[in-house]
Amino acid sequence: MTVETEHKPRVRHPEKAHKPDNPIQRKPKWIRVKAPVSSGYRETREIIRDNGLHTVCEEAACPNIGECWAKKHATMMIMGDTCTRACSFCNVATGRPDALDIFEPKRVADAVAKLGLEHVVVTSVDRDDLEDGGAAHFAQTIRAIRHASPGTTIEVLTPDFLRKDNALEVVVEARPDVFNHNLETVPRLYPSVRPGARYYASLRLLDRVKDMDPSMFTKSGMMAGLGEDRQEVLQVMDDLRSARVDFLTIGQYLQPTVKHHPIEKFVTPDEFQQYETRAYNKGFLMVSATPLTRSSYHAGEDFQRLRAAREAKQAAS
């Protein structure tokens, strides 16, 4: 007699299963997007699938996926699809990740070449299980892209490499064009929003990049609508400028499921415009602050503007 065992579906966020439901609010008209249907979207999806890759566009349920993939812009997510952290805002699966795939850097590079990307963003899950937090894998991916597509500029969006000695140096020595690490929210909300991270450690990470390579562009982003107040956002701007960060992004937090952090407020487009104006006045070379802004949204065009802003500033001085 054969006994069939029932295979239960994988729980994407096991650490959130016991939490009370937070009803998902109806989105205001200024952040509603159309479902992706274009041929460009389908072609991008096929290239990602054929190369066995993950993208943060899918894993984090980005609202801009239809627009970006239609233009063949995809943000590569390396080191698997399972994160060792359990941030309350994030839709990436949490759990024990698989071993690193040593062939992944080449597959990422091949996809970048096939997509014909002028600028690519490479991010990852947190890999606290690895001795270097995945820094060497980032460096290998950068080098593979340089080999396969020499004209492509590379932006990395890294974890915080918390308690991973010399990990940051490995990534910076691979010389990405932009080093991005997101603060995500104001320090007061870290215990509930980003409990595995430390605000001042993340801030110091960005500052150390400039210590190691003053010419490297640095970038950071945060979400609005998690419960922060205006003064706290302005203080984060000041902290980032103290760390010599060049580029700031601010976008509306959107709640992935009822088990995630609730939306405390839908910030209006006018409020985002005010944040952008204040950020430029504080000295950022580049600012993107809109409801739909995400770290890699329009990253290629923004990189060109970032480089032009630096050249203009140097010429003026």
C-alpha positions as a printed NumPy array, in Angstrom:
array([[  0.   ,   0.   ,   0.   ],
       [  1.386,   3.376,  -1.007],
       [  0.803,   6.319,   1.254],
       [  0.785,   9.615,  -0.606],
       [  2.272,  12.537,   1.243],
       [  0.798,  15.967,   0.86 ],
       [  3.236,  18.606,  -0.292],
       [  2.358,  21.896,   1.289],
       [  3.127,  25.012,  -0.737],
       [  6.152,  26.977,   0.354],
       [  5.32 ,  29.806,   2.717],
       [  6.894,  32.94 ,   1.297],
       [  7.06 ,  34.829,   4.579],
       [  6.957,  32.297,   7.442],
       [  8.076,  34.867,   9.983],
       [  4.985,  36.977,   9.233],
       [  2.393,  34.182,   9.329],
       [  1.484,  34.773,  12.985],
       [  1.105,  38.522,  12.616],
       [ -2.335,  40.173,  12.553],
       [ -3.668,  41.26 ,   9.201],
       [ -3.2  ,  44.859,   8.077],
       [ -5.876,  45.57 ,   5.466],
       [ -4.497,  46.819,   2.164],
       [ -5.767,  50.281,   1.326],
       [ -7.06 ,  51.291,  -2.085],
       [ -4.369,  53.13 ,  -4.012],
       [ -4.979,  56.759,  -5.002],
       [ -5.231,  57.481,  -8.696],
       [ -1.703,  58.907,  -8.94 ],
       [ -0.04 ,  55.537,  -8.281],
       [ -2.205,  53.136, -10.242],
       [ -0.422,  51.396, -13.102],
       [ -1.568,  49.268, -16.029],
       [ -0.911,  45.548, -16.258],
       [  2.121,  44.716, -18.442],
       [  1.126,  43.511, -21.913],
       [  3.728,  44.832, -24.402],
       [  5.882,  42.706, -26.685],
       [  8.99 ,  44.277, -25.127],
       [  7.825,  43.074, -21.711],
       [  7.389,  39.536, -23.015],
       [ 10.795,  39.548, -24.715],
       [ 12.509,  40.708, -21.519],
       [ 10.707,  38.039, -19.516],
       [ 11.837,  35.355, -21.96 ],
       [ 15.493,  36.437, -21.739],
       [ 15.325,  36.41 , -17.929],
       [ 13.716,  32.943, -17.949],
       [ 16.095,  31.526, -20.571],
       [ 19.091,  32.583, -18.465],
       [ 17.619,  31.215, -15.229],
       [ 17.804,  34.571, -13.479],
       [ 15.864,  36.378, -10.763],
       [ 14.902,  40.044, -10.864],
       [ 13.927,  42.334,  -8.037],
       [ 11.26 ,  43.624, -10.406],
       [  9.333,  40.364,  -9.921],
       [ 10.435,  39.297,  -6.458],
       [  9.638,  42.659,  -4.858],
       [  6.439,  43.127,  -6.905],
       [  7.601,  46.451,  -8.351],
       [  4.718,  48.519,  -9.792],
       [  6.953,  49.749, -12.637],
       [  7.735,  46.33 , -14.117],
       [  5.514,  46.819, -17.177],
       [  7.109,  50.142, -18.128],
       [ 10.694,  49.078, -17.443],
       [ 10.547,  45.649, -19.08 ],
       [  8.87 ,  47.129, -22.146],
       [ 12.136,  49.061, -22.582],
       [ 14.18 ,  45.917, -21.761],
       [ 15.333,  47.401, -18.463],
       [ 15.511,  44.755, -15.74 ],
       [ 17.191,  44.842, -12.333],
       [ 19.143,  41.623, -11.816],
       [ 18.86 ,  40.009,  -8.387],
       [ 21.788,  37.707,  -7.691],
       [ 22.484,  35.024,  -5.063],
       [ 19.038,  33.456,  -5.227],
       [ 15.487,  34.458,  -4.425],
       [ 15.508,  33.807,  -0.665],
       [ 16.651,  36.389,   1.882],
       [ 18.074,  35.802,   5.344],
       [ 16.441,  39.   ,   6.656],
       [ 12.787,  39.589,   7.45 ],
       [ 12.084,  43.261,   6.795],
       [  8.431,  44.11 ,   7.378],
       [  8.071,  46.017,   4.082],
       [  9.703,  43.563,   1.677],
       [  8.024,  40.975,  -0.549],
       [ 11.182,  38.923,  -1.233],
       [ 10.882,  35.443,   0.273],
       [ 12.522,  34.784,   3.642],
       [ 14.233,  31.555,   4.637],
       [ 17.407,  29.515,   4.239],
       [ 18.98 ,  30.279,   0.848],
       [ 20.544,  27.732,  -1.484],
       [ 24.289,  27.577,  -2.115],
       [ 25.674,  30.178,  -4.492],
       [ 25.569,  29.339,  -8.198],
       [ 29.104,  29.884,  -9.517],
       [ 27.788,  30.184, -13.074],
       [ 25.31 ,  32.962, -12.24 ],
       [ 27.68 ,  35.909, -12.941],
       [ 28.183,  34.714, -16.532],
       [ 24.442,  34.183, -17.032],
       [ 23.755,  37.708, -15.759],
       [ 26.402,  39.069, -18.13 ],
       [ 24.915,  37.135, -21.065],
       [ 21.453,  38.526, -20.314],
       [ 22.817,  42.082, -20.09 ],
       [ 24.414,  41.643, -23.529],
       [ 21.249,  40.121, -25.043],
       [ 19.109,  42.925, -23.656],
       [ 21.565,  45.485, -25.031],
       [ 21.603,  47.425, -21.77 ],
       [ 23.524,  50.681, -21.629],
       [ 23.144,  50.706, -17.838],
       [ 22.366,  47.78 , -15.541],
       [ 21.436,  47.578, -11.878],
       [ 22.568,  44.486,  -9.971],
       [ 21.112,  43.857,  -6.535],
       [ 20.793,  40.865,  -4.24 ],
       [ 19.039,  39.303,  -1.32 ],
       [ 20.759,  39.574,   2.063],
       [ 23.093,  36.623,   2.563],
       [ 24.014,  36.71 ,   6.235],
       [ 24.836,  32.992,   5.919],
       [ 27.927,  33.739,   3.805],
       [ 31.232,  34.721,   5.354],
       [ 31.549,  37.765,   3.084],
       [ 27.823,  38.445,   2.701],
       [ 28.159,  37.728,  -1.024],
       [ 30.685,  40.477,  -1.748],
       [ 32.89 ,  38.275,  -3.933],
       [ 29.847,  37.19 ,  -5.949],
       [ 28.999,  40.845,  -6.586],
       [ 32.588,  41.459,  -7.741],
       [ 32.52 ,  38.437, -10.046],
       [ 29.246,  39.623, -11.567],
       [ 30.658,  43.1  , -12.186],
       [ 33.723,  41.649, -13.889],
       [ 31.612,  39.275, -16.018],
       [ 29.429,  42.15 , -17.244],
       [ 32.507,  44.244, -18.05 ],
       [ 33.836,  41.352, -20.165],
       [ 30.574,  40.603, -22.012],
       [ 29.377,  44.181, -22.422],
       [ 32.255,  46.677, -22.018],
       [ 30.128,  49.709, -22.823],
       [ 27.526,  49.03 , -20.131],
       [ 27.684,  51.137, -16.984],
       [ 27.06 ,  49.166, -13.787],
       [ 25.145,  50.136, -10.679],
       [ 25.123,  47.864,  -7.643],
       [ 22.48 ,  47.957,  -4.923],
       [ 24.053,  46.008,  -2.087],
       [ 23.105,  44.7  ,   1.344],
       [ 24.684,  46.338,   4.385],
       [ 27.397,  43.643,   4.826],
       [ 26.78 ,  43.969,   8.556],
       [ 29.619,  42.384,  10.543],
       [ 31.307,  41.162,   7.319],
       [ 34.883,  42.402,   7.555],
       [ 36.443,  43.635,   4.297],
       [ 33.339,  42.762,   2.263],
       [ 32.759,  46.355,   1.176],
       [ 36.336,  46.669,  -0.068],
       [ 35.847,  43.665,  -2.37 ],
       [ 32.855,  45.274,  -4.093],
       [ 34.4  ,  48.743,  -4.376],
       [ 37.635,  47.312,  -5.82 ],
       [ 35.559,  45.803,  -8.66 ],
       [ 34.714,  49.415,  -9.586],
       [ 31.002,  49.645, -10.251],
       [ 29.985,  53.02 , -11.665],
       [ 27.391,  53.589,  -8.928],
       [ 27.342,  52.139,  -5.422],
       [ 23.815,  52.122,  -3.988],
       [ 22.694,  51.064,  -0.548],
       [ 19.25 ,  52.031,   0.693],
       [ 18.585,  53.373,   4.175],
       [ 14.881,  52.567,   3.487],
       [ 13.401,  54.56 ,   6.382],
       [ 14.132,  56.903,   9.283],
       [ 16.119,  55.601,  12.292],
       [ 13.11 ,  55.606,  14.66 ],
       [ 11.329,  53.02 ,  12.496],
       [ 14.228,  50.583,  12.069],
       [ 13.096,  48.206,  14.865],
       [  9.737,  47.64 ,  13.16 ],
       [ 10.628,  48.134,   9.496],
       [ 14.213,  46.9  ,   9.133],
       [ 14.94 ,  44.978,  12.353],
       [ 17.979,  43.082,  11.055],
       [ 19.823,  46.264,  10.07 ],
       [ 21.374,  49.224,  11.864],
       [ 20.791,  52.751,  10.573],
       [ 24.209,  54.152,  11.439],
       [ 25.992,  51.067,  10.095],
       [ 24.276,  51.601,   6.741],
       [ 25.15 ,  55.28 ,   6.806],
       [ 28.775,  54.482,   7.601],
       [ 28.871,  51.963,   4.738],
       [ 28.046,  54.721,   2.249],
       [ 30.585,  57.065,   3.822],
       [ 33.317,  54.411,   3.602],
       [ 32.721,  54.02 ,  -0.141],
       [ 33.732,  57.658,  -0.563],
       [ 36.747,  57.119,   1.675],
       [ 37.901,  54.28 ,  -0.592],
       [ 37.03 ,  55.908,  -3.922],
       [ 35.944,  59.576,  -3.856],
       [ 35.156,  59.427,  -7.586],
       [ 32.59 ,  56.648,  -7.264],
       [ 28.97 ,  57.814,  -7.365],
       [ 26.995,  56.838,  -4.258],
       [ 23.258,  56.56 ,  -3.997],
       [ 20.649,  55.765,  -1.362],
       [ 16.893,  55.623,  -1.119],
       [ 14.037,  55.602,   1.321],
       [ 10.308,  54.951,   1.351],
       [  7.613,  57.391,   2.36 ],
       [  4.351,  56.473,   4.063],
       [  5.662,  54.098,   6.738],
       [  4.94 ,  56.463,   9.616],
       [  7.83 ,  58.9  ,   9.373],
       [  7.329,  62.635,   9.727],
       [  8.681,  65.411,   7.533],
       [ 11.41 ,  66.498,   9.919],
       [ 12.727,  62.948,  10.156],
       [ 12.973,  62.735,   6.366],
       [ 14.892,  66.011,   6.259],
       [ 17.258,  64.686,   8.925],
       [ 17.945,  61.572,   6.827],
       [ 18.808,  63.891,   3.95 ],
       [ 21.294,  65.727,   6.177],
       [ 22.799,  62.427,   7.338],
       [ 23.245,  61.266,   3.756],
       [ 24.884,  64.514,   2.722],
       [ 27.238,  64.168,   5.692],
       [ 28.156,  60.782,   4.193],
       [ 28.755,  62.544,   0.842],
       [ 25.994,  60.645,  -0.96 ],
       [ 25.372,  61.977,  -4.472],
       [ 21.94 ,  60.64 ,  -5.401],
       [ 18.763,  60.305,  -3.325],
       [ 15.573,  58.442,  -4.242],
       [ 12.279,  58.667,  -2.333],
       [  9.17 ,  56.694,  -3.305],
       [  5.831,  55.676,  -1.841],
       [  5.783,  52.466,   0.204],
       [  3.238,  50.   ,  -1.157],
       [  2.099,  47.149,   1.069],
       [  2.666,  43.742,  -0.622],
       [  0.307,  41.621,   1.544],
       [ -1.917,  41.91 ,   4.612],
       [  0.936,  40.514,   6.709],
       [  3.325,  43.337,   5.817],
       [  3.802,  46.731,   7.442],
       [  0.713,  48.89 ,   6.962],
       [  0.701,  52.036,   4.879],
       [  0.386,  54.909,   7.313],
       [ -0.053,  57.527,   4.6  ],
       [ -0.217,  58.009,   0.853],
       [  2.163,  60.904,   0.29 ],
       [  0.897,  63.28 ,  -2.384],
       [  2.837,  64.241,  -5.531],
       [  3.109,  67.799,  -4.192],
       [  4.751,  66.544,  -1.006],
       [  7.225,  64.496,  -3.04 ],
       [  8.033,  67.602,  -5.071],
       [  8.72 ,  69.488,  -1.855],
       [ 11.081,  66.727,  -0.729],
       [ 12.887,  66.89 ,  -4.07 ],
       [ 13.327,  70.646,  -3.825],
       [ 14.669,  70.435,  -0.269],
       [ 17.063,  67.624,  -1.227],
       [ 18.541,  69.611,  -4.113],
       [ 18.924,  72.591,  -1.793],
       [ 20.902,  70.371,   0.579],
       [ 23.421,  69.593,  -2.139],
       [ 22.515,  66.265,  -3.749],
       [ 23.684,  66.048,  -7.354],
       [ 20.607,  64.044,  -8.332],
       [ 17.199,  63.506,  -6.721],
       [ 14.218,  61.4  ,  -7.746],
       [ 11.211,  61.827,  -5.47 ],
       [  7.833,  60.7  ,  -6.838],
       [  5.186,  58.217,  -5.695],
       [  6.452,  55.565,  -8.134],
       [ 10.174,  56.191,  -7.666],
       [ 12.159,  53.049,  -6.898],
       [ 15.934,  52.605,  -6.585],
       [ 16.387,  51.393, -10.146],
       [ 13.476,  53.205, -11.821],
       [ 14.844,  55.129, -14.839],
       [ 18.323,  54.281, -13.524],
       [ 19.999,  54.577, -16.92 ],
       [ 18.606,  58.017, -17.713],
       [ 19.266,  59.156, -14.155],
       [ 22.883,  58.007, -14.364],
       [ 23.431,  60.197, -17.416],
       [ 21.925,  63.152, -15.562],
       [ 24.017,  62.362, -12.489],
       [ 27.227,  62.356, -14.496],
       [ 26.258,  65.585, -16.255],
       [ 25.466,  67.239, -12.902],
       [ 28.905,  66.38 , -11.573],
       [ 30.606,  67.695, -14.711],
       [ 28.625,  70.931, -14.482],
       [ 29.54 ,  71.338, -10.814],
       [ 33.225,  70.728, -11.543],
       [ 33.16 ,  73.193, -14.416],
       [ 31.544,  75.84 , -12.231],
       [ 34.198,  75.476,  -9.566]])
